[in-house]
Amino acid sequence: MLEYFNCHVTIVNKTAFSLSLKSTPVNTHGDYKPKPPKIIPAGTTVKFSLIHTNWSPFGTDGSCQYQCNDGKTNPVLKFSYSCPSGNGLNATDVKILSGSGIQTLMIPNPLPQSGHPVHVQFTIS
């Protein structure tokens, strides 16, 4: 399997709470191997990839949402990632959609806009 246009995602959960997958992960372009897990326990690290499988002109593009089960504000985080082919620019992001009391860090930041595959690590604390 070639590595072109793949997105390799790492999520480090440094909180004292589990993160629960809030909805079905989006794979606009590409297939997950493995899929984002349903639960990321407190203090653990998970890895998953979005693999470019169809050699279309789009590369890979996807996202997933997790809820931090803190019992108070229950923040929801959206992780997005893409490694387009052609003239598109690589992109990754984490946004807090609701709730508060959580911090995020993305490495590398900024993400190189070109080059393949994309490797990104999101740390939640």
TIRO-2110 file (N, C-alpha, C; in Angstrom, 1 decimal):
// TIRO-2110
0.9, -1.2, 0.0, N, 1, A
0.0, 0.0, 0.0, CA, 1, A
0.9, 1.2, 0.0, C, 1, A
0.6, 2.1, -0.9, N, 2, A
1.4, 3.4, -1.0, CA, 2, A
0.9, 4.4, 0.1, C, 2, A
1.8, 5.2, 0.5, N, 3, A
1.5, 6.2, 1.6, CA, 3, A
1.0, 7.5, 1.1, C, 3, A
0.9, 7.7, -0.2, N, 4, A
0.5, 9.0, -0.7, CA, 4, A
-0.8, 9.4, -0.2, C, 4, A
-1.0, 10.7, 0.2, N, 5, A
-2.3, 11.3, 0.5, CA, 5, A
-3.0, 10.7, 1.7, C, 5, A
-2.3, 9.9, 2.6, N, 6, A
-2.9, 9.3, 3.8, CA, 6, A
-2.8, 10.3, 4.9, C, 6, A
-3.7, 10.2, 5.9, N, 7, A
-3.7, 11.0, 7.1, CA, 7, A
-3.5, 10.1, 8.3, C, 7, A
-2.4, 10.2, 9.0, N, 8, A
-2.2, 9.4, 10.2, CA, 8, A
-2.4, 10.3, 11.4, C, 8, A
-3.4, 9.9, 12.2, N, 9, A
-3.9, 10.8, 13.3, CA, 9, A
-3.6, 10.1, 14.7, C, 9, A
-3.0, 10.8, 15.6, N, 10, A
-2.8, 10.4, 17.0, CA, 10, A
-3.6, 11.3, 17.9, C, 10, A
-4.3, 10.8, 18.8, N, 11, A
-5.0, 11.6, 19.8, CA, 11, A
-4.5, 11.1, 21.2, C, 11, A
-3.9, 12.1, 22.0, N, 12, A
-3.4, 11.8, 23.3, CA, 12, A
-4.4, 12.4, 24.3, C, 12, A
-5.0, 11.6, 25.1, N, 13, A
-6.0, 12.1, 26.1, CA, 13, A
-5.3, 12.2, 27.4, C, 13, A
-4.9, 13.4, 27.8, N, 14, A
-4.3, 13.7, 29.0, CA, 14, A
-5.3, 14.2, 30.1, C, 14, A
-6.6, 14.0, 29.8, N, 15, A
-7.5, 14.4, 30.8, CA, 15, A
-7.8, 13.3, 31.8, C, 15, A
-8.5, 13.5, 32.8, N, 16, A
-8.9, 12.5, 33.8, CA, 16, A
-10.2, 11.8, 33.4, C, 16, A
-10.7, 12.1, 32.2, N, 17, A
-12.0, 11.6, 31.7, CA, 17, A
-11.9, 10.9, 30.4, C, 17, A
-12.8, 10.0, 30.1, N, 18, A
-12.8, 9.3, 28.8, CA, 18, A
-13.4, 10.3, 27.8, C, 18, A
-13.0, 10.0, 26.5, N, 19, A
-13.6, 10.7, 25.4, CA, 19, A
-14.4, 9.7, 24.6, C, 19, A
-15.7, 10.1, 24.3, N, 20, A
-16.6, 9.2, 23.6, CA, 20, A
-16.9, 9.7, 22.2, C, 20, A
-16.8, 8.8, 21.2, N, 21, A
-17.1, 9.2, 19.9, CA, 21, A
-18.6, 9.7, 19.8, C, 21, A
-18.8, 10.9, 19.3, N, 22, A
-20.1, 11.5, 19.4, CA, 22, A
-21.0, 11.1, 18.2, C, 22, A
-20.4, 10.9, 17.0, N, 23, A
-21.2, 10.5, 15.8, CA, 23, A
-20.3, 9.7, 14.9, C, 23, A
-20.8, 9.2, 13.9, N, 24, A
-20.1, 8.4, 12.9, CA, 24, A
-18.9, 9.2, 12.3, C, 24, A
-17.7, 8.7, 12.3, N, 25, A
-16.6, 9.5, 11.7, CA, 25, A
-16.9, 9.7, 10.3, C, 25, A
-16.5, 10.9, 9.8, N, 26, A
-16.7, 11.3, 8.4, CA, 26, A
-15.5, 10.9, 7.6, C, 26, A
-15.7, 10.3, 6.5, N, 27, A
-14.6, 10.0, 5.5, CA, 27, A
-15.1, 10.5, 4.1, C, 27, A
-15.0, 11.8, 3.9, N, 28, A
-15.5, 12.3, 2.6, CA, 28, A
-14.7, 11.7, 1.5, C, 28, A
-13.4, 11.5, 1.7, N, 29, A
-12.5, 10.8, 0.7, CA, 29, A
-11.6, 10.0, 1.5, C, 29, A
-11.5, 8.7, 1.2, N, 30, A
-10.6, 7.7, 1.8, CA, 30, A
-11.4, 6.8, 2.8, C, 30, A
-10.7, 5.8, 3.3, N, 31, A
-11.2, 4.8, 4.2, CA, 31, A
-10.4, 4.7, 5.5, C, 31, A
-11.1, 4.6, 6.6, N, 32, A
-10.4, 4.5, 7.9, CA, 32, A
-9.8, 3.1, 8.1, C, 32, A
-8.6, 3.0, 8.5, N, 33, A
-7.9, 1.8, 8.8, CA, 33, A
-6.9, 2.0, 9.9, C, 33, A
-7.1, 1.7, 11.2, N, 34, A
-8.4, 1.3, 11.7, CA, 34, A
-9.3, 2.5, 11.9, C, 34, A
-10.6, 2.3, 12.2, N, 35, A
-11.5, 3.4, 12.4, CA, 35, A
-11.2, 4.1, 13.8, C, 35, A
-11.6, 5.4, 13.9, N, 36, A
-11.4, 6.0, 15.2, CA, 36, A
-12.2, 5.2, 16.3, C, 36, A
-11.6, 5.0, 17.4, N, 37, A
-12.2, 4.1, 18.4, CA, 37, A
-13.5, 4.8, 19.1, C, 37, A
-14.4, 4.0, 19.6, N, 38, A
-15.6, 4.6, 20.2, CA, 38, A
-15.3, 5.3, 21.5, C, 38, A
-14.3, 4.8, 22.2, N, 39, A
-13.9, 5.4, 23.5, CA, 39, A
-12.4, 5.5, 23.6, C, 39, A
-11.9, 6.7, 24.0, N, 40, A
-10.5, 6.9, 24.3, CA, 40, A
-10.4, 7.1, 25.8, C, 40, A
-10.0, 6.1, 26.6, N, 41, A
-9.9, 6.2, 28.0, CA, 41, A
-9.0, 7.3, 28.5, C, 41, A
-9.2, 7.8, 29.7, N, 42, A
-8.4, 8.8, 30.3, CA, 42, A
-6.9, 8.3, 30.3, C, 42, A
-6.0, 9.2, 30.0, N, 43, A
-4.6, 8.9, 30.1, CA, 43, A
-4.1, 8.0, 29.0, C, 43, A
-4.8, 7.8, 27.9, N, 44, A
-4.3, 6.9, 26.8, CA, 44, A
-4.1, 7.6, 25.5, C, 44, A
-3.4, 7.0, 24.6, N, 45, A
-3.2, 7.5, 23.3, CA, 45, A
-3.7, 6.5, 22.3, C, 45, A
-4.4, 7.0, 21.2, N, 46, A
-4.9, 6.2, 20.2, CA, 46, A
-4.4, 6.7, 18.8, C, 46, A
-4.3, 5.8, 17.9, N, 47, A
-3.8, 6.1, 16.5, CA, 47, A
-4.8, 5.5, 15.5, C, 47, A
-5.1, 6.2, 14.5, N, 48, A
-5.9, 5.7, 13.4, CA, 48, A
-5.5, 6.4, 12.1, C, 48, A
-5.9, 5.9, 11.0, N, 49, A
-5.4, 6.5, 9.7, CA, 49, A
-6.6, 6.6, 8.7, C, 49, A
-6.6, 7.6, 7.9, N, 50, A
-7.5, 7.7, 6.8, CA, 50, A
-6.7, 7.4, 5.5, C, 50, A
-7.0, 6.4, 4.9, N, 51, A
-6.2, 5.8, 3.8, CA, 51, A
-6.8, 6.2, 2.4, C, 51, A
-5.9, 6.7, 1.5, N, 52, A
-6.3, 7.0, 0.2, CA, 52, A
-6.4, 5.7, -0.6, C, 52, A
-7.7, 5.4, -0.9, N, 53, A
-7.9, 4.1, -1.6, CA, 53, A
-8.3, 4.1, -3.0, C, 53, A
-8.9, 5.2, -3.5, N, 54, A
-9.5, 5.2, -4.8, CA, 54, A
-8.7, 5.9, -5.8, C, 54, A
-7.5, 6.5, -5.5, N, 55, A
-6.7, 7.3, -6.4, CA, 55, A
-7.5, 8.3, -7.2, C, 55, A
-8.5, 8.8, -6.6, N, 56, A
-9.2, 9.9, -7.3, CA, 56, A
-8.4, 11.2, -7.2, C, 56, A
-8.9, 12.3, -7.8, N, 57, A
-8.1, 13.5, -7.6, CA, 57, A
-8.3, 14.2, -6.3, C, 57, A
-9.0, 13.6, -5.3, N, 58, A
-9.3, 14.2, -4.1, CA, 58, A
-8.3, 13.9, -2.9, C, 58, A
-7.6, 12.8, -2.9, N, 59, A
-6.8, 12.5, -1.8, CA, 59, A
-7.7, 12.0, -0.6, C, 59, A
-7.4, 12.5, 0.6, N, 60, A
-8.2, 12.1, 1.8, CA, 60, A
-8.7, 13.3, 2.5, C, 60, A
-9.9, 13.1, 3.1, N, 61, A
-10.5, 14.2, 3.8, CA, 61, A
-11.5, 13.6, 4.8, C, 61, A
-11.4, 14.0, 6.1, N, 62, A
-12.3, 13.4, 7.1, CA, 62, A
-12.3, 14.1, 8.4, C, 62, A
-13.1, 13.7, 9.3, N, 63, A
-13.2, 14.3, 10.6, CA, 63, A
-13.9, 13.3, 11.6, C, 63, A
-13.8, 13.6, 12.9, N, 64, A
-14.5, 12.9, 13.9, CA, 64, A
-14.7, 13.8, 15.1, C, 64, A
-15.8, 13.5, 15.8, N, 65, A
-16.1, 14.3, 17.0, CA, 65, A
-16.1, 13.4, 18.3, C, 65, A
-15.5, 14.0, 19.3, N, 66, A
-15.5, 13.3, 20.6, CA, 66, A
-16.1, 14.2, 21.7, C, 66, A
-16.7, 13.6, 22.7, N, 67, A
-17.2, 14.3, 23.8, CA, 67, A
-16.4, 13.9, 25.0, C, 67, A
-15.9, 14.9, 25.8, N, 68, A
-15.1, 14.7, 27.0, CA, 68, A
-16.2, 14.5, 28.1, C, 68, A
-16.2, 13.4, 28.7, N, 69, A
-17.3, 13.1, 29.8, CA, 69, A
-16.8, 13.5, 31.1, C, 69, A
-16.7, 14.9, 31.3, N, 70, A
-16.3, 15.4, 32.6, CA, 70, A
-17.4, 15.6, 33.6, C, 70, A
-18.6, 15.4, 33.2, N, 71, A
-19.8, 15.5, 34.1, CA, 71, A
-20.2, 16.9, 34.4, C, 71, A
-19.6, 17.9, 33.8, N, 72, A
-19.9, 19.3, 34.0, CA, 72, A
-20.3, 19.9, 32.7, C, 72, A
-19.4, 20.4, 31.9, N, 73, A
-19.7, 21.0, 30.7, CA, 73, A
-19.7, 20.0, 29.5, C, 73, A
-19.1, 18.9, 29.7, N, 74, A
-19.0, 17.8, 28.6, CA, 74, A
-18.6, 18.4, 27.3, C, 74, A
-17.4, 19.0, 27.2, N, 75, A
-17.0, 19.6, 25.9, CA, 75, A
-17.0, 18.6, 24.7, C, 75, A
-17.3, 19.1, 23.6, N, 76, A
-17.3, 18.3, 22.3, CA, 76, A
-16.2, 18.9, 21.4, C, 76, A
-15.4, 18.0, 20.9, N, 77, A
-14.2, 18.4, 20.1, CA, 77, A
-14.4, 17.8, 18.7, C, 77, A
-14.1, 18.6, 17.7, N, 78, A
-14.1, 18.1, 16.3, CA, 78, A
-12.7, 18.1, 15.8, C, 78, A
-12.2, 17.0, 15.4, N, 79, A
-10.9, 16.8, 14.8, CA, 79, A
-11.1, 16.7, 13.3, C, 79, A
-10.3, 17.4, 12.5, N, 80, A
-10.4, 17.3, 11.1, CA, 80, A
-9.0, 17.2, 10.5, C, 80, A
-9.0, 16.6, 9.3, N, 81, A
-7.7, 16.3, 8.7, CA, 81, A
-7.9, 16.0, 7.2, C, 81, A
-6.9, 16.5, 6.4, N, 82, A
-7.0, 16.2, 5.0, CA, 82, A
-5.6, 16.2, 4.4, C, 82, A
-5.4, 15.4, 3.4, N, 83, A
-4.2, 15.4, 2.6, CA, 83, A
-4.6, 15.2, 1.1, C, 83, A
-5.0, 16.4, 0.5, N, 84, A
-5.5, 16.4, -0.8, CA, 84, A
-4.4, 16.1, -1.9, C, 84, A
-4.8, 15.5, -3.0, N, 85, A
-3.9, 15.4, -4.1, CA, 85, A
-4.1, 16.6, -5.0, C, 85, A
-3.3, 16.7, -6.0, N, 86, A
-3.5, 17.9, -6.9, CA, 86, A
-2.9, 19.1, -6.3, C, 86, A
-3.7, 20.2, -6.4, N, 87, A
-3.2, 21.5, -6.0, CA, 87, A
-3.7, 21.9, -4.6, C, 87, A
-4.4, 21.0, -3.9, N, 88, A
-4.9, 21.3, -2.6, CA, 88, A
-3.8, 21.4, -1.5, C, 88, A
-4.1, 22.1, -0.4, N, 89, A
-3.2, 22.2, 0.7, CA, 89, A
-3.6, 21.3, 1.9, C, 89, A
-2.6, 20.6, 2.5, N, 90, A
-2.9, 19.8, 3.7, CA, 90, A
-3.5, 20.7, 4.8, C, 90, A
-4.4, 20.1, 5.6, N, 91, A
-5.1, 20.8, 6.6, CA, 91, A
-5.4, 19.9, 7.8, C, 91, A
-5.2, 20.3, 9.0, N, 92, A
-5.7, 19.6, 10.2, CA, 92, A
-6.1, 20.7, 11.2, C, 92, A
-7.1, 20.3, 12.1, N, 93, A
-7.6, 21.2, 13.0, CA, 93, A
-8.3, 20.5, 14.1, C, 93, A
-8.4, 21.1, 15.3, N, 94, A
-9.2, 20.6, 16.4, CA, 94, A
-10.0, 21.9, 16.9, C, 94, A
-11.3, 21.7, 17.0, N, 95, A
-12.1, 22.8, 17.5, CA, 95, A
-13.0, 22.3, 18.6, C, 95, A
-13.1, 23.2, 19.6, N, 96, A
-14.0, 22.9, 20.7, CA, 96, A
-15.4, 23.4, 20.3, C, 96, A
-16.4, 22.5, 20.0, N, 97, A
-17.7, 22.9, 19.5, CA, 97, A
-18.6, 23.4, 20.6, C, 97, A
-18.4, 22.8, 21.8, N, 98, A
-19.3, 23.2, 22.9, CA, 98, A
-18.6, 22.8, 24.2, C, 98, A
-19.0, 23.4, 25.3, N, 99, A
-18.4, 23.1, 26.6, CA, 99, A
-17.2, 24.0, 26.8, C, 99, A
-16.5, 23.7, 28.0, N, 100, A
-15.3, 24.5, 28.3, CA, 100, A
-14.5, 23.7, 29.3, C, 100, A
-13.3, 24.3, 29.7, N, 101, A
-12.4, 23.7, 30.6, CA, 101, A
-11.5, 22.7, 30.1, C, 101, A
-11.3, 22.7, 28.8, N, 102, A
-10.4, 21.8, 28.1, CA, 102, A
-9.4, 22.6, 27.2, C, 102, A
-8.2, 22.0, 27.1, N, 103, A
-7.2, 22.6, 26.3, CA, 103, A
-6.7, 21.7, 25.2, C, 103, A
-6.3, 22.2, 24.0, N, 104, A
-5.9, 21.4, 22.9, CA, 104, A
-4.5, 21.8, 22.4, C, 104, A
-3.8, 20.9, 21.9, N, 105, A
-2.5, 21.2, 21.3, CA, 105, A
-2.3, 20.3, 20.1, C, 105, A
-1.9, 20.9, 19.0, N, 106, A
-1.7, 20.2, 17.7, CA, 106, A
-0.2, 20.2, 17.4, C, 106, A
0.4, 19.1, 17.0, N, 107, A
1.7, 19.0, 16.6, CA, 107, A
1.8, 18.3, 15.3, C, 107, A
2.3, 18.8, 14.2, N, 108, A
3.0, 20.0, 14.2, CA, 108, A
2.0, 21.2, 14.0, C, 108, A
2.4, 22.3, 14.5, N, 109, A
1.6, 23.5, 14.4, CA, 109, A
2.5, 24.7, 14.1, C, 109, A
2.5, 25.2, 12.8, N, 110, A
1.5, 24.9, 11.8, CA, 110, A
1.9, 23.6, 11.1, C, 110, A
0.9, 23.0, 10.5, N, 111, A
1.1, 21.8, 9.7, CA, 111, A
1.7, 22.2, 8.3, C, 111, A
2.7, 21.5, 7.8, N, 112, A
3.2, 21.8, 6.5, CA, 112, A
2.0, 21.7, 5.5, C, 112, A
1.9, 22.6, 4.6, N, 113, A
0.8, 22.7, 3.7, CA, 113, A
1.0, 21.8, 2.5, C, 113, A
2.2, 21.2, 2.3, N, 114, A
2.4, 20.3, 1.2, CA, 114, A
3.2, 19.1, 1.8, C, 114, A
3.4, 18.1, 1.0, N, 115, A
4.1, 16.9, 1.4, CA, 115, A
3.1, 15.8, 1.8, C, 115, A
3.5, 14.6, 1.6, N, 116, A
2.6, 13.5, 1.9, CA, 116, A
3.4, 12.4, 2.6, C, 116, A
2.8, 11.6, 3.4, N, 117, A
1.4, 11.7, 4.0, CA, 117, A
1.4, 12.8, 5.1, C, 117, A
0.2, 13.0, 5.6, N, 118, A
0.0, 13.9, 6.8, CA, 118, A
0.1, 13.1, 8.1, C, 118, A
0.9, 13.6, 9.0, N, 119, A
1.0, 13.0, 10.3, CA, 119, A
0.7, 14.1, 11.3, C, 119, A
-0.3, 13.9, 12.2, N, 120, A
-0.7, 14.9, 13.2, CA, 120, A
-1.0, 14.3, 14.5, C, 120, A
-0.6, 15.0, 15.6, N, 121, A
-0.9, 14.6, 16.9, CA, 121, A
-1.7, 15.6, 17.6, C, 121, A
-2.9, 15.3, 18.2, N, 122, A
-3.7, 16.2, 18.9, CA, 122, A
-3.6, 15.7, 20.4, C, 122, A
-3.2, 16.7, 21.3, N, 123, A
-3.2, 16.4, 22.7, CA, 123, A
-4.3, 17.2, 23.4, C, 123, A
-5.1, 16.5, 24.2, N, 124, A
-6.2, 17.0, 24.9, CA, 124, A
-5.9, 17.0, 26.4, C, 124, A
-6.0, 18.2, 27.1, N, 125, A
-5.7, 18.2, 28.5, CA, 125, A
-6.7, 19.1, 29.2, C, 125, A
END
